[in-house]
């Protein structure tokens, strides 16, 4: 794994509100100053400490000595015919990540990366082709959001960012501590102020991480990548199933629901001749019987390295009807950004 290049100053985006309270206390300032700093950064978009005019000059000087605003640099931007915007970022050590802005008439969703690369190697996903390089810092996660906010502000005068989904490059629960710190900054009223229920954490099914998340007291949405209606099909698509087979995954999902009183979303990819059949619908119905959950059906977005084929829109709608017949609530994810390789499974640092 490549080591992260250490900057001379720490990024201010790496600090939670509690950590910032600790810093201002250490330099002899009152705790409320931390909230002021947070509001300058996340509400007002300040990119220098000199801009924080209601802070004492001495505190601004101490902040400047200790912290920087640098974390990532945008190296590319592509706009899809459907309005989706893919951002390519270069990190301080040369690694690259992607972030996707997904606007619709009712919401503005940001798809955020948590790792450079991914070690789980799902057989339909381009993000894992090069393996895992490293975890992202909290600052690198937060910086993606701030860049996206500024881009949307420049385009439409108000950002309108409403939802965050951790469905970009990497496995979020594999970078647990930095993910949770970022979620708390996003959720804090002094921070980005996005409601927890509008933040989705997606996982390939890391059981220990799901158990930990259930005890955090956060109201975030959890999405589990299932992508197989039995172990045979999931083994083909997701090597992680060898360690966390479906039976164990469903068991921990039920525990999560009992603990959090929250519904879970199961993501399920539609691949011709593999995951798509009436038998699959029946097996899924048995699997989810008695669970507070829904399914999000995802059309396979073709990647040159893989030989799978997508089903048609009509076939996807029929599968949804089959699931409904067997008592499973399902929605279909509309593919976005396919022409710029920004759709689900296509992110690959280009």
Number of C-alpha atoms within 10 A of each C-alpha: 8 11 9 16 10 9 12 9 13 17 19 21 24 23 20 20 20 11 12 19 19 16 18 19 15 10 12 9 16 12 16 11 18 22 17 15 26 25 18 21 23 22 15 12 14 16 14 14 21 13 13 19 10 11 14 11 13 11 17 18 12 14 19 16 11 13 18 18 19 18 22 22 17 15 12 12 15 18 16 16 12 14 14 23 23 25 23 20 24 17 19 16 12 12 16 22 30 27 28 29 26 22 19 11 5 8 12 16 20 26 22 24 27 32 27 27 29 24 19 19 19 21 19 25 24 25 27 22 17 13 16 20 18 19 26 22 22 25 21 26 26 27 21 26 21 16 17 20 20 14 17 19 14 11 10 9 10 12 15 15 20 16 18 23 19 25 22 28 29 30 27 27 24 19 18 16 13 22 23 17 20 23 25 19 23 21 20 18 16 19 20 22 15 19 16 18 15 15 22 20 20 22 23 23 26 19 20 11 15 19 15 12 19 22 11 11 9 15 16 20 17 25 24 22 18 23 24 26 23 17 16 12 15 21 19 15 21 22 15 17 23 11 12 16 18 21 12 14 19 19 11 19 26 18 15 21 17 14 13 16 12 17 18 19 22 21 24 23 24 25 23 16 11 17 20 20 17 13 12 19 23 17 15 19 20 14 16 18 12 9 15 16 19 17 24 19 21 21 23 23 23 21 17 8 11 11 9 18 16 18 17 14 12 9 15 19 14 14 21 21 16 20 21 14 13 16 16 23 17 21 15 17 15 11 14 22 23 17 13 18 21 29 22 25 23 23 25 21 19 17
